[in-house]
Amino acid sequence: MIPPRGPLAEFGGFRIPPVSAEMIARPTGLRCPNCEGLNWRTQELAKKQLVRLFSLRALFLILLSAAPGVSAQQQPDPKPLRFDFTPFMGYRTSMSFPLDPHVTGTNPRVVLDASPSYGVSFGVRLRAEEDQIEIRWARQDSYVYAEDILPQPPRQRVILDQFHGDFSHEPFVEGWASWAKPFVMASVGATHISSSTTINFTRFSFGIGGGIRFYASRHFGFKIQAEWVPVYADPHVSFICGSGCIVHVGGTLSSQGEVLAGPTLRF
């Protein structure tokens, strides 16, 4: 490659002394000390300038290619998300409270009818992100009616409010997608059942269940959960079944199940 001629010509951003055609064309075997020295110095200077130019360009390309990796290494890890908020809709099965005492061979009871439910939960992730503690409130708007009780009391509209602390764990399951997290859970709390007339009591309750959390993105997900949530109706609960008629129910575990689903916001 022949550098351009001219006084202090520029080549690739560098100033190179002029080189005449005679200097470049003169054979290297000439014995003229002055001419040969001038030709050699000029060519060596041009070569050094070109080597320097290509070295700088190569260094620039190397730095440019390494820049994304250096940037990625310097980028800090995202802050872990500790809080979950889930509004949900669900469905609760019926729940029956047997009379105590009752005539042998009969099965008199008061039944809470199955109906939809709704509520919210707020959770906190522990240091191990697969473990979570939640506070959950669920409400069921339903009716109670009596079976095998005379005189037959009328149906009554009741509201069930349940307040539970949920403890869940997401175990590692080989082969599952990273955006789907199955979990097991246990809960404990209290259940309050009330009507506008004669029913008003709160009893201990607990739950065992599981479900799946789906994570569509870092801040948004969806939860499906199923749980057995029995109520321990002890001490006994009194129901007014008519004028001068009072029945006592409870003394045992009254079973109920719930299935719920809802979006989860993480922050």
Secondary structure per residue as TSV (DSSP state, phi and psi in degrees):
chain	resnum	aa	ss	phi	psi
A	1	M	-	360.0	129.4
A	2	I	-	-103.2	120.7
A	3	P	-	-64.8	151.4
A	4	P	-	-68.6	156.7
A	5	R	-	-85.9	176.1
A	6	G	S	114.5	158.2
A	7	P	T	-66.6	119.9
A	8	L	T	47.5	57.2
A	9	A	E	-68.3	152.2
A	10	E	E	-100.2	135.2
A	11	F	E	-140.0	110.8
A	12	G	T	65.5	30.5
A	13	G	T	88.3	1.8
A	14	F	E	-117.5	145.5
A	15	R	E	-89.5	120.0
A	16	I	E	-117.5	132.2
A	17	P	-	-60.2	151.7
A	18	P	-	-66.4	145.9
A	19	V	-	-125.4	124.7
A	20	S	-	-82.4	159.8
A	21	A	H	-64.8	-34.9
A	22	E	H	-64.9	-37.1
A	23	M	H	-65.6	-41.9
A	24	I	H	-73.7	-36.5
A	25	A	H	-78.9	-18.2
A	26	R	S	-68.4	130.7
A	27	P	-	-61.8	149.5
A	28	T	T	-71.9	-11.7
A	29	G	T	-87.9	3.4
A	30	L	-	-62.6	147.0
A	31	R	-	-102.3	8.8
A	32	C	-	-74.0	111.7
A	33	P	H	-60.7	-44.5
A	34	N	H	-65.9	-47.3
A	35	C	H	-66.3	-44.9
A	36	E	H	-64.5	-38.4
A	37	G	H	-65.7	-41.0
A	38	L	H	-64.6	-43.8
A	39	N	H	-63.2	-44.4
A	40	W	H	-65.3	-44.9
A	41	R	H	-62.1	-43.9
A	42	T	H	-64.8	-43.3
A	43	Q	H	-66.4	-41.2
A	44	E	H	-64.1	-39.5
A	45	L	H	-63.0	-44.1
A	46	A	H	-61.9	-40.9
A	47	K	H	-64.0	-42.6
A	48	K	H	-62.8	-39.9
A	49	Q	H	-64.3	-42.5
A	50	L	H	-65.9	-41.9
A	51	V	H	-61.6	-41.3
A	52	R	H	-63.9	-41.6
A	53	L	H	-60.9	-49.8
A	54	F	H	-67.7	-31.6
A	55	S	H	-65.7	-42.9
A	56	L	H	-64.5	-40.9
A	57	R	H	-65.3	-41.5
A	58	A	H	-63.3	-41.3
A	59	L	H	-63.3	-38.8
A	60	F	H	-63.9	-42.9
A	61	L	H	-64.8	-38.9
A	62	I	H	-64.1	-45.0
A	63	L	H	-64.0	-37.5
A	64	L	H	-66.0	-40.3
A	65	S	H	-71.9	-29.2
A	66	A	H	-85.3	-12.6
A	67	A	H	-59.8	-45.2
A	68	P	H	-60.0	-40.0
A	69	G	H	-65.0	-41.6
A	70	V	H	-64.9	-39.5
A	71	S	H	-64.4	-40.0
A	72	A	H	-67.3	-36.5
A	73	Q	H	-69.2	-34.3
A	74	Q	H	-79.0	-18.1
A	75	Q	S	-69.3	126.0
A	76	P	-	-71.2	154.7
A	77	D	-	-64.3	144.3
A	78	P	-	-63.7	144.5
A	79	K	-	-66.1	129.5
A	80	P	-	-62.4	143.7
A	81	L	-	-90.0	125.1
A	82	R	-	-105.2	-18.4
A	83	F	E	-120.6	140.5
A	84	D	E	-125.3	137.8
A	85	F	E	-128.0	125.1
A	86	T	E	-133.0	107.9
A	87	P	E	-82.6	143.1
A	88	F	E	-144.0	159.8
A	89	M	E	-121.4	146.9
A	90	G	E	-153.9	-167.7
A	91	Y	E	-145.6	132.9
A	92	R	E	-113.9	139.8
A	93	T	-	-77.0	173.8
A	94	S	-	-72.4	160.4
A	95	M	E	-141.6	130.9
A	96	S	E	-116.7	145.6
A	97	F	E	-118.4	110.8
A	98	P	E	-72.2	148.4
A	99	L	B	-74.3	145.5
A	100	D	S	-146.0	116.5
A	101	P	S	-84.2	170.3
A	102	H	-	-146.3	164.8
A	103	V	-	-72.4	135.1
A	104	T	T	-60.5	136.2
A	105	G	T	93.0	-4.8
A	106	T	-	-115.5	165.7
A	107	N	-	-135.8	60.6
A	108	P	-	-70.5	142.5
A	109	R	E	-162.0	161.7
A	110	V	E	-109.1	130.4
A	111	V	E	-116.1	130.2
A	112	L	E	-91.6	119.1
A	113	D	-	-70.0	151.5
A	114	A	-	-70.2	144.3
A	115	S	E	-168.4	167.0
A	116	P	E	-65.4	160.4
A	117	S	E	-138.6	167.7
A	118	Y	E	-156.4	166.8
A	119	G	E	169.8	-168.4
A	120	V	E	-141.9	157.3
A	121	S	E	-139.8	147.6
A	122	F	E	-129.1	123.7
A	123	G	E	-121.8	156.4
A	124	V	E	-127.0	128.3
A	125	R	E	-79.8	138.4
A	126	L	-	-83.2	-175.8
A	127	R	S	-58.0	-40.8
A	128	A	S	-82.1	113.4
A	129	E	T	-64.4	-16.8
A	130	E	T	-81.1	-5.4
A	131	D	E	-107.5	137.6
A	132	Q	E	-142.8	143.4
A	133	I	E	-115.6	130.5
A	134	E	E	-127.3	149.6
A	135	I	E	-108.1	123.6
A	136	R	E	-126.4	134.2
A	137	W	E	-117.9	129.9
A	138	A	E	-130.9	142.9
A	139	R	E	-128.4	138.6
A	140	Q	E	-126.5	123.4
A	141	D	E	-98.7	112.8
A	142	S	E	-145.8	-167.1
A	143	Y	E	-132.4	151.7
A	144	V	E	-114.6	144.4
A	145	Y	E	-144.3	163.3
A	146	A	E	-107.0	148.6
A	147	E	E	-126.5	134.3
A	148	D	S	59.1	37.3
A	149	I	-	-123.5	128.9
A	150	L	S	-122.6	134.2
A	151	P	S	-70.6	152.7
A	152	Q	-	-69.7	116.2
A	153	P	-	-74.6	154.8
A	154	P	-	-72.7	157.4
A	155	R	-	-64.2	142.2
A	156	Q	E	-126.5	138.2
A	157	R	E	-79.1	131.2
A	158	V	E	-131.9	158.8
A	159	I	E	-118.7	126.4
A	160	L	E	-103.9	122.3
A	161	D	E	-117.1	127.0
A	162	Q	E	-122.2	131.3
A	163	F	E	-120.4	114.1
A	164	H	E	-129.3	149.1
A	165	G	E	-99.4	121.9
A	166	D	E	-103.0	138.0
A	167	F	E	-124.5	114.2
A	168	S	E	-124.4	155.3
A	169	H	E	-138.1	134.2
A	170	E	-	-102.1	97.3
A	171	P	-	-73.7	154.8
A	172	F	-	-76.7	125.5
A	173	V	-	-119.9	114.8
A	174	E	T	-64.9	134.4
A	175	G	T	95.4	-10.8
A	176	W	-	-81.5	147.4
A	177	A	-	-65.9	149.6
A	178	S	T	-67.1	-20.8
A	179	W	T	-89.6	-0.2
A	180	A	E	-121.6	119.7
A	181	K	E	-121.9	103.8
A	182	P	E	-70.4	151.7
A	183	F	E	-145.3	155.9
A	184	V	E	-116.0	154.3
A	185	M	E	-151.1	159.0
A	186	A	E	-140.8	147.5
A	187	S	E	-140.2	160.0
A	188	V	E	-150.5	146.3
A	189	G	E	173.7	-144.5
A	190	A	E	-139.2	150.7
A	191	T	E	-123.0	128.9
A	192	H	E	-113.7	127.4
A	193	I	E	-121.7	129.1
A	194	S	E	-146.1	154.9
A	195	S	E	-129.8	176.2
A	196	S	S	-81.2	-4.3
A	197	T	S	-123.1	-80.7
A	198	T	S	-113.9	-5.6
A	199	I	-	-111.0	127.7
A	200	N	E	-166.6	100.7
A	201	F	E	-152.9	158.4
A	202	T	E	-130.2	131.3
A	203	R	E	-136.5	160.5
A	204	F	E	-67.4	141.0
A	205	S	E	-145.6	160.1
A	206	F	E	-148.6	178.0
A	207	G	E	-154.8	153.9
A	208	I	E	-138.2	132.3
A	209	G	E	-172.0	-158.0
A	210	G	E	-173.4	-178.2
A	211	G	E	176.0	-161.5
A	212	I	E	-137.4	136.2
A	213	R	E	-107.6	127.7
A	214	F	E	-106.5	132.2
A	215	Y	E	-114.2	101.3
A	216	A	S	-73.4	-29.4
A	217	S	S	-153.6	-176.8
A	218	R	S	-64.7	-31.4
A	219	H	S	-112.0	-0.4
A	220	F	E	-136.8	137.8
A	221	G	E	-150.2	-171.3
A	222	F	E	-148.2	136.8
A	223	K	E	-120.8	136.2
A	224	I	E	-122.2	131.1
A	225	Q	E	-143.3	142.6
A	226	A	E	-130.5	138.3
A	227	E	E	-150.6	142.7
A	228	W	E	-92.4	121.3
A	229	V	-	-128.0	76.7
A	230	P	-	-74.5	154.7
A	231	V	E	-116.0	131.4
A	232	Y	E	-94.3	100.0
A	233	A	-	-86.2	68.1
A	234	D	-	-144.5	122.9
A	235	P	S	-69.9	171.6
A	236	H	-	-61.6	153.8
A	237	V	E	-112.6	137.6
A	238	S	E	-99.5	132.6
A	239	F	E	-119.0	135.1
A	240	I	E	-88.0	118.4
A	241	C	E	-101.3	2.0
A	242	G	E	159.7	-171.3
A	243	S	T	-67.2	113.8
A	244	G	T	76.2	10.4
A	245	C	E	-115.2	120.3
A	246	I	E	-130.8	129.5
A	247	V	E	-115.6	151.8
A	248	H	E	-114.7	127.4
A	249	V	E	-123.1	160.6
A	250	G	-	114.3	-153.9
A	251	G	S	82.2	7.3
A	252	T	S	-151.0	178.8
A	253	L	E	-89.7	123.5
A	254	S	E	-104.6	117.7
A	255	S	-	-85.3	145.2
A	256	Q	-	-150.5	147.5
A	257	G	E	-121.3	153.5
A	258	E	E	-140.8	138.3
A	259	V	E	-120.7	131.2
A	260	L	E	-139.5	160.4
A	261	A	E	-154.7	147.3
A	262	G	E	-176.9	161.7
A	263	P	E	-73.4	151.0
A	264	T	E	-121.1	127.6
A	265	L	E	-103.8	128.1
A	266	R	E	-113.8	137.5
A	267	F	-	-155.6	360.0
